Amino acid sequence: MLKQELDITVNKCTAEQCKPKPDEEHLGFGQYFTDHMFTMRWNKDKGWHSARIEPYGPFTLTPATLVFHYGQAIFEGMKAYRGADDRIYLYRPLDNFERMNRSASRICMPPFPKESVVNALKSLVYLDRDWVPRSAGATLYIRPVMIAVEPNVGLRAALDYLFFIITCPVGAYYPEGFKPTKIYVEDKYVRAVPGGVGEAKTAANYAASVLAQKEAKDKGFSEVLWLDGVERRFVEEVGTSNIFFVIDNELITPPLQGSILPGITRDSVLQLAKSWGGKVSERSVSIEEVMAAAESGRLQESFGTGTAAVISPIGELTYQDHTVQINHGEAGPMAQRLYDELQAIQFGRQDDPFGWRVPIA
């Protein structure tokens, strides 16, 4: 485990550099960025150094920067929440940074001191605390990123890296309510294969998914459900989320076998559902099993899980031009209960028996 205290320099925005806050009723997602960002650098001689919180602004990189050529880039998605008591909370930040270090290892990038970076993140969010929305359901989205910045076009792991965190206020994911989505089951393209980088949160995974998502959206679907990359039969992920099914009162999600992102919300759902009792399984599930269960009425619910939406209920699945409706196209009771309880924990409206909620100050 990497232990390192970061000596962080703080350079606050001047009054002239501070930006006007956007209208909280029209935030959208990823359109507005706060006044400050966190950056630090790594090289083999100094390790992690030059940690600073500074005004948000552009980077200068040469055309030969390695990330442009060979894709050494990883990232995370997190949120800060303003509670009813006006306190600001993070949600499982250490788990996000542990996962980011696992992604770094797979992409041949240096690990970072996650406890120290959590502290840096707290300082960053506290400095920009007025940007954390007060509107119902709105949050401050947090995007940590690491990229290779050495100027070299030889194919190898870089010798220099930049780590940065930017934040942006985002609106409620469901501005029109908790509405189920229509999902297209993708059997032409694949997202990941065993031994690949599917379990890492790396830019390449998302680049590989764009074409299938575009084609699905052109057909009127909200997202793509990915099947395994070998047999193209077994369910893996939906869009940028993990997926769950409720079949015969059993909550089921595919197991983590190297080609599925180990979602923080996925893990939260598993822990929360197990604490309620009932049957919870991590097992392989084929698309044929899902469609047959839907046809027979045994498929009671399906939903995706992720940081952005928390819980995203699925109302329809289309596979090879055959469409099935789930729970009459409505959000099911399991999805609704999970969404309500996770949001209550994240926003500080109820006790947190799992220790997931981390106060900023």
C-alpha positions as a printed NumPy array, in Angstrom:
array([[  0.   ,   0.   ,   0.   ],
       [  1.431,   3.341,  -1.062],
       [  1.662,   5.809,   1.809],
       [  2.715,   9.37 ,   1.051],
       [  1.754,  12.696,   2.534],
       [  1.191,  15.296,  -0.148],
       [  2.505,  18.804,   0.354],
       [ -0.347,  20.696,  -1.296],
       [ -0.021,  24.286,  -2.451],
       [ -3.315,  26.198,  -2.582],
       [ -3.647,  29.027,  -5.092],
       [ -7.145,  30.491,  -4.81 ],
       [ -8.974,  32.271,  -7.582],
       [ -9.007,  36.018,  -7.48 ],
       [-12.396,  37.72 ,  -7.408],
       [-12.034,  38.397, -11.126],
       [-11.277,  34.726, -11.87 ],
       [-14.309,  33.372,  -9.991],
       [-17.136,  32.425, -12.314],
       [-20.845,  33.155, -11.874],
       [-22.833,  30.171, -10.594],
       [-25.202,  28.589, -13.127],
       [-28.962,  28.352, -12.663],
       [-29.514,  25.204, -10.602],
       [-32.727,  24.47 , -12.465],
       [-30.843,  24.062, -15.755],
       [-27.56 ,  22.377, -14.842],
       [-27.657,  19.39 , -17.193],
       [-24.627,  17.115, -16.901],
       [-21.   ,  18.141, -17.322],
       [-21.621,  21.614, -18.741],
       [-20.337,  23.891, -15.979],
       [-17.084,  23.606, -14.043],
       [-16.151,  25.02 , -10.679],
       [-13.511,  27.621,  -9.904],
       [-10.707,  25.279,  -8.816],
       [ -9.08 ,  21.968,  -9.668],
       [ -6.505,  19.684,  -8.068],
       [ -3.368,  18.595,  -9.939],
       [ -0.228,  16.619,  -9.18 ],
       [  2.519,  15.044, -11.253],
       [  4.621,  11.88 , -11.217],
       [  7.965,  10.885, -12.647],
       [ 10.344,   8.072, -11.765],
       [ 12.796,  10.38 ,  -9.982],
       [ 10.426,  12.424,  -7.809],
       [  7.41 ,  10.146,  -7.508],
       [  4.241,  12.167,  -6.874],
       [  5.031,  15.85 ,  -6.547],
       [  3.819,  19.392,  -7.295],
       [  0.414,  18.781,  -5.718],
       [ -1.713,  21.892,  -5.854],
       [ -5.215,  23.277,  -5.813],
       [ -5.386,  26.024,  -8.38 ],
       [ -7.822,  27.918, -10.598],
       [ -9.576,  25.733, -13.167],
       [ -7.932,  26.149, -16.547],
       [ -6.385,  24.501, -19.604],
       [ -3.253,  22.363, -19.784],
       [ -0.483,  22.783, -22.31 ],
       [  0.585,  19.467, -23.895],
       [  2.761,  18.828, -26.928],
       [  1.452,  16.915, -29.976],
       [  3.832,  14.095, -29.025],
       [  2.226,  13.553, -25.592],
       [  1.861,   9.805, -25.154],
       [ -1.789,   9.81 , -24.075],
       [ -2.776,  11.087, -27.526],
       [ -1.094,   8.136, -29.242],
       [ -1.478,   5.081, -27.019],
       [ -4.363,   5.911, -24.725],
       [ -2.858,   5.691, -21.25 ],
       [ -5.806,   7.372, -19.526],
       [ -7.945,   6.325, -16.577],
       [-10.642,   8.123, -14.626],
       [-13.312,   7.851, -11.939],
       [-16.782,   9.249, -11.356],
       [-17.854,  10.395,  -7.892],
       [-20.225,  12.895,  -6.302],
       [-20.51 ,  15.318,  -3.401],
       [-23.94 ,  15.806,  -1.826],
       [-25.4  ,  18.687,   0.168],
       [-27.393,  17.258,   3.038],
       [-30.558,  18.576,   4.627],
       [-28.332,  19.879,   7.45 ],
       [-26.341,  21.855,   4.821],
       [-23.304,  19.629,   5.434],
       [-21.494,  18.307,   2.375],
       [-20.789,  14.593,   2.022],
       [-18.689,  12.364,  -0.202],
       [-19.771,   8.791,  -0.901],
       [-17.221,   5.972,  -0.627],
       [-14.316,   8.08 ,  -1.97 ],
       [-11.636,   5.687,  -0.746],
       [-13.295,   2.842,  -2.652],
       [-13.255,   4.925,  -5.834],
       [ -9.564,   5.653,  -5.433],
       [ -8.782,   2.017,  -4.646],
       [-10.481,   1.084,  -7.914],
       [ -8.602,   3.817,  -9.738],
       [ -5.318,   2.378,  -8.496],
       [ -6.363,  -1.042,  -9.812],
       [ -7.1  ,   0.59 , -13.17 ],
       [ -3.672,   2.25 , -13.015],
       [ -1.99 ,  -1.105, -12.446],
       [ -3.735,  -2.651, -15.468],
       [ -2.79 ,   0.286, -17.736],
       [  0.826,   0.281, -16.439],
       [  0.528,   3.593, -14.592],
       [  1.875,   4.488, -11.135],
       [ -0.315,   4.05 ,  -8.044],
       [ -1.077,   7.144,  -5.997],
       [ -1.508,   7.606,  -2.213],
       [ -5.283,   7.253,  -2.043],
       [ -5.744,   8.436,   1.558],
       [ -3.823,  11.623,   0.83 ],
       [ -5.785,  12.197,  -2.37 ],
       [ -9.064,  11.793,  -0.45 ],
       [ -7.863,  14.569,   1.854],
       [ -6.943,  16.701,  -1.161],
       [-10.409,  16.072,  -2.598],
       [-12.03 ,  17.175,   0.659],
       [-10.034,  20.391,   0.536],
       [-10.979,  21.004,  -3.093],
       [-14.697,  20.44 ,  -2.5  ],
       [-14.659,  22.54 ,   0.652],
       [-12.982,  25.414,  -1.201],
       [-15.682,  25.24 ,  -3.9  ],
       [-18.472,  24.383,  -1.442],
       [-20.742,  27.138,  -2.749],
       [-20.871,  25.202,  -6.039],
       [-22.487,  22.162,  -4.393],
       [-26.145,  22.495,  -5.456],
       [-29.008,  22.947,  -3.03 ],
       [-31.751,  21.901,  -5.457],
       [-33.439,  18.543,  -4.838],
       [-31.504,  15.698,  -6.438],
       [-28.705,  17.916,  -7.783],
       [-25.091,  17.137,  -6.836],
       [-21.476,  18.068,  -7.462],
       [-19.97 ,  15.562,  -9.895],
       [-16.285,  14.751,  -9.326],
       [-13.996,  13.545, -12.111],
       [-10.49 ,  12.333, -11.126],
       [ -8.268,  11.569, -14.153],
       [ -4.736,  10.301, -14.745],
       [ -3.017,  10.607, -18.131],
       [  0.426,   9.941, -19.579],
       [  2.068,  13.275, -20.384],
       [  5.577,  12.339, -21.509],
       [  6.342,  13.703, -25.006],
       [  7.34 ,  10.531, -26.836],
       [  5.784,   8.498, -29.63 ],
       [  7.498,   5.203, -28.801],
       [  5.077,   2.462, -27.731],
       [  5.785,   1.925, -24.034],
       [  4.571,   3.001, -20.625],
       [  5.187,   6.699, -20.08 ],
       [  7.71 ,   8.06 , -17.597],
       [  5.634,  11.13 , -16.672],
       [  2.001,  11.385, -15.549],
       [ -0.517,  14.056, -14.663],
       [ -3.287,  13.4  , -12.131],
       [ -6.088,  15.93 , -11.846],
       [ -9.547,  16.337, -10.341],
       [-12.21 ,  18.614, -11.783],
       [-15.744,  19.09 , -10.471],
       [-19.023,  20.265, -11.936],
       [-22.532,  20.824, -10.557],
       [-25.057,  18.503, -12.198],
       [-28.822,  18.369, -12.13 ],
       [-31.046,  15.537, -10.974],
       [-30.557,  12.574, -13.312],
       [-34.326,  12.129, -13.572],
       [-35.671,  15.673, -14.153],
       [-39.   ,  14.192, -15.252],
       [-39.181,  11.443, -12.639],
       [-37.913,   7.917, -12.072],
       [-38.685,   6.635, -15.567],
       [-37.736,   3.183, -16.954],
       [-35.5  ,   3.056, -20.012],
       [-35.584,   1.097, -23.277],
       [-32.493,  -1.046, -23.783],
       [-31.066,  -2.612, -26.968],
       [-29.189,  -5.885, -26.52 ],
       [-25.997,  -5.596, -28.575],
       [-24.876,  -8.811, -30.294],
       [-22.805,  -7.34 , -33.135],
       [-20.151,  -5.357, -31.248],
       [-18.391,  -6.32 , -28.022],
       [-17.104,  -4.065, -25.248],
       [-14.536,  -6.287, -23.536],
       [-13.09 ,  -9.803, -23.414],
       [-11.462, -11.845, -20.631],
       [ -7.853, -10.774, -20.275],
       [ -8.615,  -7.335, -21.708],
       [ -9.226,  -4.055, -19.912],
       [-12.965,  -4.35 , -19.25 ],
       [-12.535,  -4.248, -15.486],
       [-10.465,  -1.03 , -15.661],
       [-12.077,   2.392, -15.886],
       [ -9.963,   3.428, -18.835],
       [-10.824,   5.75 , -21.692],
       [-10.416,   2.952, -24.251],
       [-13.438,   1.07 , -22.899],
       [-15.688,   4.053, -23.432],
       [-14.299,   4.833, -26.878],
       [-15.079,   1.233, -27.864],
       [-18.703,   1.64 , -26.786],
       [-19.577,   4.87 , -28.603],
       [-20.54 ,   3.409, -31.996],
       [-22.918,   0.802, -30.559],
       [-24.499,   3.39 , -28.271],
       [-24.965,   5.818, -31.17 ],
       [-26.604,   3.165, -33.325],
       [-28.893,   2.134, -30.471],
       [-29.924,   5.722, -29.773],
       [-30.558,   6.273, -33.477],
       [-33.066,   3.409, -33.204],
       [-34.811,   5.049, -30.252],
       [-33.171,   3.184, -27.367],
       [-31.718,   4.725, -24.224],
       [-28.734,   2.42 , -23.805],
       [-26.954,  -0.741, -24.925],
       [-26.833,  -4.017, -23.012],
       [-23.471,  -5.656, -23.653],
       [-23.044,  -9.41 , -23.962],
       [-19.822, -11.308, -23.323],
       [-17.143, -11.004, -25.99 ],
       [-16.626, -14.74 , -26.564],
       [-20.003, -16.461, -26.916],
       [-22.07 , -13.266, -27.111],
       [-24.67 , -14.894, -24.887],
       [-23.991, -13.883, -21.323],
       [-25.078, -10.507, -19.976],
       [-22.315,  -8.165, -18.809],
       [-23.103,  -4.431, -18.493],
       [-25.667,  -1.915, -19.647],
       [-24.217,   1.306, -21.07 ],
       [-22.017,   2.816, -18.387],
       [-23.743,   0.851, -15.609],
       [-23.812,  -2.575, -14.023],
       [-27.042,  -4.515, -14.487],
       [-29.376,  -6.376, -12.135],
       [-32.375,  -8.647, -12.66 ],
       [-35.062,  -9.825, -10.264],
       [-36.157, -13.317, -11.382],
       [-38.467, -15.352,  -9.131],
       [-37.704, -12.947,  -6.249],
       [-33.945, -13.526,  -6.658],
       [-31.754, -10.444,  -7.187],
       [-29.133, -11.398,  -9.777],
       [-26.126,  -9.597, -11.234],
       [-23.315, -10.991, -13.425],
       [-20.114, -11.935, -11.565],
       [-16.886,  -9.953, -11.794],
       [-14.648, -12.094, -14.002],
       [-12.32 ,  -9.516, -15.51 ],
       [-14.49 ,  -7.995, -18.248],
       [-17.   ,  -6.082, -16.084],
       [-16.334,  -2.853, -14.204],
       [-16.579,  -3.456, -10.429],
       [-19.063,  -0.668,  -9.765],
       [-19.16 ,   1.106,  -6.415],
       [-22.953,   1.437,  -6.674],
       [-23.153,  -2.236,  -7.699],
       [-21.375,  -3.198,  -4.502],
       [-23.597,  -0.858,  -2.472],
       [-26.722,  -2.496,  -3.917],
       [-25.433,  -5.976,  -3.124],
       [-24.624,  -5.029,   0.473],
       [-27.889,  -3.184,   1.006],
       [-30.052,  -5.939,  -0.532],
       [-28.291,  -8.627,   1.511],
       [-28.962,  -6.641,   4.678],
       [-32.697,  -6.837,   3.898],
       [-32.677, -10.636,   3.604],
       [-33.897, -12.529,   0.571],
       [-31.853, -14.224,  -2.141],
       [-29.014, -12.245,  -3.743],
       [-26.76 , -13.885,  -6.346],
       [-23.723, -13.032,  -8.436],
       [-23.947, -15.532, -11.258],
       [-23.766, -15.795, -15.026],
       [-27.076, -15.143, -16.744],
       [-27.609, -15.632, -20.459],
       [-29.718, -13.374, -22.615],
       [-31.819, -16.435, -23.48 ],
       [-32.593, -16.925, -19.774],
       [-33.525, -13.264, -19.421],
       [-35.826, -13.235, -22.441],
       [-37.483, -16.523, -21.439],
       [-38.025, -15.229, -17.906],
       [-39.578, -12.068, -19.333],
       [-41.894, -14.055, -21.615],
       [-43.066, -16.258, -18.741],
       [-43.534, -13.365, -16.322],
       [-40.749, -14.584, -14.014],
       [-38.594, -11.519, -14.761],
       [-40.049,  -9.082, -12.258],
       [-37.571,  -6.193, -12.566],
       [-34.346,  -5.059, -14.153],
       [-32.239,  -1.988, -13.484],
       [-28.795,  -0.513, -14.014],
       [-26.599,   0.893, -11.246],
       [-23.99 ,   3.637, -11.436],
       [-22.814,   6.918,  -9.956],
       [-24.725,   9.188, -12.332],
       [-28.221,   7.689, -12.05 ],
       [-27.753,   5.573,  -8.885],
       [-30.561,   3.215,  -9.989],
       [-31.889,   3.252, -13.563],
       [-34.978,   1.027, -14.014],
       [-35.361,  -0.831, -17.312],
       [-38.825,  -1.04 , -18.844],
       [-38.08 ,  -2.783, -22.16 ],
       [-35.418,  -5.057, -23.642],
       [-35.006,  -5.632, -27.372],
       [-32.904,  -8.581, -28.569],
       [-32.688,  -9.56 , -32.245],
       [-35.831,  -7.58 , -33.103],
       [-37.812,  -9.168, -30.271],
       [-39.015,  -6.818, -27.525],
       [-40.166,  -7.744, -24.039],
       [-41.674,  -5.436, -21.467],
       [-40.578,  -5.629, -17.836],
       [-43.021,  -4.936, -14.992],
       [-45.485,  -3.373, -17.46 ],
       [-42.861,  -0.756, -18.318],
       [-42.844,   0.627, -14.778],
       [-40.125,   0.933, -12.136],
       [-40.325,  -2.007,  -9.746],
       [-40.439,  -1.967,  -5.944],
       [-36.872,  -3.258,  -5.524],
       [-35.436,  -0.547,  -7.799],
       [-37.487,   2.135,  -6.084],
       [-36.5  ,   1.017,  -2.575],
       [-32.808,   0.815,  -3.476],
       [-32.897,   4.243,  -5.103],
       [-34.693,   5.839,  -2.158],
       [-32.429,   4.313,   0.499],
       [-29.159,   4.969,  -1.31 ],
       [-30.147,   8.586,  -1.92 ],
       [-31.181,   8.944,   1.725],
       [-27.754,   7.71 ,   2.822],
       [-25.888,   9.856,   0.294],
       [-27.75 ,  13.038,   1.214],
       [-27.57 ,  12.374,   4.957],
       [-31.298,  11.866,   5.443],
       [-30.911,   8.582,   7.308],
       [-28.343,   6.632,   9.28 ],
       [-25.429,   5.092,   7.391],
       [-24.757,   1.668,   8.97 ],
       [-22.174,   0.834,   6.3  ],
       [-19.873,   3.819,   6.868],
       [-20.163,   4.938,   3.253],
       [-20.876,   8.622,   3.856],
       [-17.847,  10.865,   4.455],
       [-18.459,  14.423,   5.693],
       [-16.344,  17.187,   4.182],
       [-16.376,  19.402,   7.289]])
